[in-house]
Amino acid sequence: MIKFLDLKGINDSFEPELTNAVKRVLDSGYYLLGNEVKTFEEEYANYIGAKYCIGVANGLDALRVILKAYIEMGQMEEGDEIIVPANTYIASILAITDNRLVPVLVEPDINTYNIAPSLIEEKITNCTKAIMLVHLYGQNAMQPEIQSLLEKYNLKLIEDNAQAAGCFYGKQRTGSIGDAAGHSFYPGKNIGALGDGGAITTNDKKLESIIRALANYGSSKKYVNDYKGLNSRLDEIQAAMLRVKLKRLDRDNQRRREIAQYYCENIIHPDIILPQSNMQNIETLAHVWHLYVIRTLQRDQFQKYLADNDVQTLIHYPIPPHKQNCYKKWNNLSYEITEQIHNEVLSLPMSPVLSEEDVCKVVEIVNKF
């Protein structure tokens, strides 16, 4: 079986560094808010190109806490609107509604799967306070048209960088181009912990200080609570794991690009739509290929065929947010492009430890469908 994602193989490739990092934490006797977290925050901020990084428990909390901080700062309030792509993973939207803010869904570009810049302005109202930009599947979603809208309407830019660690927009890494960004270190991400983990990056010192307090029970001094906060902290062991993996992230992302390029150049089945990116140059850094997502009208048959031929795949994502039970009031809404994408997408195997033999085999099996 060619695994969709071989997490054991990925982690084995970092040995003995991971084991040594765990032992370093155990020997320190310090498991929360210690030197590993502090050092990782500094290293990750430097990598992303942001002044500040705050480790949190997961990617959803990263987005939740950013919005909560803006509310504490008086820059947002209950009922304000946040523009967000309609086809994102539901965590982006949960972070908005959890803060009693209003998600305004905007259709994606059918070719890139990222939010369509041309459709944003018509959704902006006097209540709009921010655009939450999701770099979906690992591809940069920022465009000059979006920057113009931010300036024209004085909006915040919040990046959901959960799937795009290491990606670039021009000469800047995603996660550093907005007012704040949420990052996920879920085990399957391009840089994954051995459990849940997340981070927030920003260049705003006041925002950073409030976020850091909010994520620690609303406290910047022990037993003194300035805000109604929550418990969302990156622990020492996960930080130690991430420090090991960060050193190899660019190399691993480059391997993903090589696999994606091979797929793009060699999958020639007429019924399969390949993802669009600038693959003319392998040095193009605007995509880190967290996922390699194809589309086909025969998605279910195709997935079964691949499984029968020992190729494991996943669907990202089978049900769009506006059709989920938790948002029943949206269930009668129609977002045609989003629904088309969710009905047709299928993710092929992708990881930095995928062998050349397996990559070639995937292509061969796909072309025989």
C-alpha positions in Angstrom: 0.0 0.0 0.0 1.3 3.4 -0.9 0.3 5.5 2.1 -1.3 8.9 1.6 1.0 10.1 4.4 3.5 8.0 6.2 3.8 9.8 9.5 6.0 7.1 11.0 8.3 7.2 8.1 8.6 11.0 8.3 9.4 10.9 12.1 11.8 8.0 11.6 13.7 10.2 9.2 14.4 12.7 12.0 16.0 10.2 14.3 17.9 10.2 16.6 17.3 14.0 16.9 13.7 13.6 18.0 14.6 11.1 20.7 17.4 13.3 21.9 15.1 16.3 22.0 12.6 14.4 24.2 15.4 13.4 26.5 16.6 17.0 26.7 13.1 18.1 27.9 12.8 15.2 30.4 16.2 16.0 31.8 15.3 19.7 32.2 12.3 18.9 34.5 10.4 21.8 32.8 7.4 21.0 30.7 5.4 24.2 30.1 6.5 27.7 29.2 10.2 26.8 29.4 13.3 27.3 27.3 12.2 25.0 24.4 9.0 27.0 23.8 10.9 30.3 24.1 13.6 29.2 21.7 11.2 27.7 19.2 9.1 30.9 19.2 12.3 32.9 18.4 13.4 30.5 15.7 10.0 30.3 14.1 9.4 34.0 14.1 12.8 34.4 12.4 11.9 31.8 9.9 8.6 33.3 9.0 10.0 36.8 9.0 7.8 38.2 11.9 8.9 40.0 15.0 6.9 37.9 17.4 5.7 34.3 17.7 3.5 32.9 20.4 3.1 29.1 20.8 -0.4 27.9 21.4 -2.2 24.6 21.7 -3.4 24.2 18.1 -4.2 26.0 14.8 -7.8 26.6 15.7 -6.8 28.3 18.9 -4.3 30.4 17.0 -7.1 32.0 15.0 -9.5 32.1 17.9 -7.0 34.0 20.1 -6.1 36.5 17.4 -9.8 37.5 17.0 -10.3 37.5 20.8 -7.3 39.9 21.2 -8.7 42.3 18.6 -12.0 42.3 20.6 -10.1 43.0 23.8 -8.3 45.9 22.0 -11.6 47.4 21.0 -10.9 46.9 17.3 -13.7 44.4 16.8 -16.9 43.7 18.6 -19.7 41.1 18.5 -21.5 41.2 15.2 -18.6 42.5 13.1 -18.0 40.7 9.9 -14.9 38.7 8.8 -14.5 37.8 5.1 -13.4 34.2 4.7 -13.3 31.7 1.8 -16.4 29.5 1.5 -14.3 26.3 0.8 -11.9 26.5 3.7 -11.5 23.9 6.3 -14.1 24.5 9.0 -11.6 25.6 11.6 -11.2 29.0 9.9 -14.9 29.6 10.3 -15.2 28.1 13.8 -12.7 30.7 15.1 -14.9 33.5 13.8 -18.2 32.3 15.2 -16.6 31.3 18.5 -15.9 35.0 19.0 -19.5 35.9 18.1 -18.3 37.5 14.9 -20.0 36.9 11.6 -18.3 34.9 8.8 -19.0 36.3 5.3 -18.3 33.5 2.8 -16.7 34.3 -0.5 -16.3 31.8 -3.4 -12.9 30.5 -4.4 -11.2 30.6 -7.8 -11.9 27.3 -9.4 -8.3 27.0 -10.7 -6.4 27.8 -7.5 -9.0 26.8 -4.8 -8.0 30.0 -3.0 -10.4 32.9 -2.4 -11.3 34.8 -5.6 -10.0 38.4 -5.2 -12.6 39.7 -7.7 -15.5 38.5 -5.6 -14.4 40.1 -2.3 -15.3 43.8 -2.7 -19.0 43.1 -3.2 -19.1 41.4 0.2 -17.5 44.3 2.1 -19.9 46.3 4.3 -19.6 48.9 7.1 -19.4 46.0 9.5 -16.4 44.3 7.8 -13.3 44.4 9.9 -11.0 41.9 8.4 -10.2 39.4 5.7 -9.2 36.0 6.8 -6.9 34.7 4.0 -6.5 31.0 3.9 -3.4 29.7 2.0 -5.3 26.5 1.1 -3.4 23.2 0.3 -0.1 25.1 0.7 -0.5 27.7 -2.1 -0.2 31.5 -1.4 -3.6 33.2 -1.6 -2.4 36.8 -1.3 -2.7 39.0 -4.4 -2.2 42.7 -5.2 -6.0 43.1 -5.6 -6.5 42.0 -2.0 -3.8 44.4 -0.7 -5.7 47.2 -2.5 -8.9 46.3 -0.7 -7.2 46.2 2.7 -6.0 49.7 2.2 -9.1 51.1 0.6 -11.4 49.8 3.4 -8.9 49.9 6.3 -9.3 46.2 7.0 -7.1 43.8 9.0 -5.5 40.9 7.2 -5.5 37.7 9.3 -3.7 34.8 7.6 -4.7 31.2 8.1 -1.2 29.7 7.4 -2.0 26.3 8.8 -1.2 24.5 5.5 1.5 26.8 4.1 4.5 26.9 6.4 7.4 28.0 4.2 5.4 29.4 1.4 6.2 32.8 -0.2 4.4 35.8 -1.5 7.0 37.6 -3.4 10.0 37.9 -1.1 7.9 37.5 2.1 6.9 34.2 3.7 3.2 33.8 4.2 2.5 34.2 7.9 4.3 37.6 7.8 2.3 39.6 5.3 -0.8 40.3 7.3 -1.5 41.9 10.7 -1.4 38.4 12.4 -1.3 34.8 11.3 -2.4 31.5 12.7 -0.2 28.4 12.2 -0.9 24.7 12.8 1.5 22.0 13.7 -0.9 19.1 13.5 1.1 16.0 12.9 0.2 15.8 9.2 1.3 19.4 8.4 4.5 20.3 6.5 6.0 20.9 9.9 4.1 18.6 12.3 4.4 18.0 16.0 3.9 14.6 17.7 0.5 15.8 18.8 -1.4 19.1 18.6 0.4 22.4 18.4 0.0 25.8 16.9 1.4 29.3 16.8 0.6 33.0 16.2 2.9 35.4 14.4 2.6 39.2 14.3 4.7 42.4 14.1 2.3 44.2 16.5 3.8 44.4 19.9 0.6 45.3 21.7 -1.3 42.5 19.9 1.5 40.1 20.9 1.3 41.0 24.6 -2.5 40.6 24.7 -2.4 37.3 22.8 0.3 35.9 25.1 -1.8 36.7 28.1 -5.1 35.5 26.6 -3.5 32.1 25.8 -2.3 31.8 29.4 -5.6 32.2 31.3 -5.7 35.9 30.5 -2.6 36.3 32.7 0.7 38.0 32.1 1.7 37.7 35.7 1.0 34.5 37.7 -2.4 34.6 39.5 -3.2 38.1 38.1 -5.8 37.8 35.3 -6.3 40.9 33.2 -8.5 39.1 30.6 -11.1 36.3 30.5 -8.5 34.1 28.8 -8.2 30.4 28.0 -5.6 27.7 28.4 -3.8 27.3 25.0 -0.1 26.7 25.4 2.4 24.9 23.3 4.2 22.4 25.6 8.0 21.9 25.9 8.1 18.5 24.2 6.2 19.6 21.1 8.4 22.7 20.9 11.5 20.5 21.1 10.1 18.3 18.3 9.3 21.3 16.1 12.8 22.8 16.6 14.2 19.6 15.1 11.8 19.7 12.2 12.1 23.4 11.4 15.7 23.0 10.4 14.7 20.7 7.5 11.4 22.4 6.5 12.7 24.1 3.4 14.4 21.0 2.2 11.3 18.9 2.8 9.1 21.5 1.0 11.5 21.4 -2.0 11.0 17.6 -2.1 7.2 18.2 -2.1 7.7 20.5 -5.1 9.6 17.9 -7.0 6.9 15.3 -6.4 4.2 17.8 -7.5 6.2 18.7 -10.6 6.5 15.0 -11.5 2.7 14.5 -11.0 1.9 17.7 -13.1 4.2 16.6 -15.9 3.3 12.9 -16.1 -0.4 12.5 -15.1 -2.1 12.7 -18.5 -5.5 11.2 -17.9 -8.1 13.2 -19.8 -10.7 13.0 -17.0 -8.5 14.3 -14.3 -8.0 18.1 -13.6 -4.6 18.8 -12.1 -3.9 21.6 -9.6 -2.7 24.9 -11.2 0.5 26.5 -10.1 3.6 27.9 -11.8 5.4 24.6 -12.3 7.7 25.9 -15.1 10.4 26.5 -12.5 11.0 24.1 -9.7 12.4 27.1 -7.6 8.9 28.7 -7.6 8.2 29.1 -3.8 4.6 30.3 -3.9 3.4 26.7 -3.2 4.6 24.2 -0.6 2.2 21.4 -1.7 0.8 20.5 1.7 -1.7 18.6 -0.4 -1.7 17.6 -4.1 -5.4 17.9 -5.0 -6.9 16.8 -8.3 -10.5 17.0 -9.5 -12.6 14.5 -11.4 -16.3 14.1 -12.0 -15.7 10.4 -11.2 -14.2 11.0 -7.8 -15.8 8.2 -5.9 -15.1 5.6 -8.6 -11.6 6.9 -9.0 -10.9 6.7 -5.2 -12.2 3.1 -5.1 -10.0 2.2 -8.1 -6.9 3.7 -6.4 -7.7 1.9 -3.2 -8.1 -1.4 -5.1 -4.7 -0.8 -6.5 -3.1 0.0 -3.2 -2.9 3.7 -3.4 -4.3 5.5 -0.4 -6.1 8.9 -0.9 -8.1 11.3 1.1 -10.8 13.9 0.4 -10.1 17.5 1.5 -13.0 18.1 2.2 -16.1 16.1 1.5 -18.6 18.6 3.0 -18.3 22.4 2.7 -18.8 24.5 5.9 -22.1 25.9 4.8 -23.6 22.3 4.5 -22.4 21.2 8.0 -25.0 20.5 10.7 -23.3 23.0 13.0 -24.2 25.8 10.6 -27.8 24.7 9.8 -28.9 28.2 9.1 -26.6 28.2 6.1 -27.7 24.8 4.7 -30.1 26.2 2.2 -27.4 28.6 0.8 -25.8 27.9 -2.6 -22.1 28.4 -3.3 -21.8 26.6 -6.6 -18.0 26.7 -7.1 -17.4 25.6 -3.5 -19.9 22.7 -3.8 -18.3 21.7 -7.1 -14.9 21.6 -5.6 -16.0 19.6 -2.6 -17.7 17.1 -4.8 -14.8 16.6 -7.1 -11.5 16.9 -5.2 -9.2 14.0 -4.2 -5.8 14.3 -2.6 -3.0 12.0 -3.9 -0.1 10.7 -1.8 2.3 13.5 -0.9 5.1 13.7 1.7 8.8 14.4 1.7 9.6 10.7 2.3 7.5 9.4 -0.6 10.0 7.3 -2.7 10.7 7.8 -6.4 9.3 4.3 -7.1 6.0 5.1 -5.3 5.6 8.4 -7.1 6.1 6.7 -10.5 3.7 4.0 -9.5 1.0 6.4 -8.5 1.3 8.1 -11.8 1.2 4.8 -13.7 -1.9 3.6 -11.8 -3.7 7.0 -12.2 -3.1 7.0 -16.0 -4.6 3.5 -16.3 -7.9 4.5 -14.7 
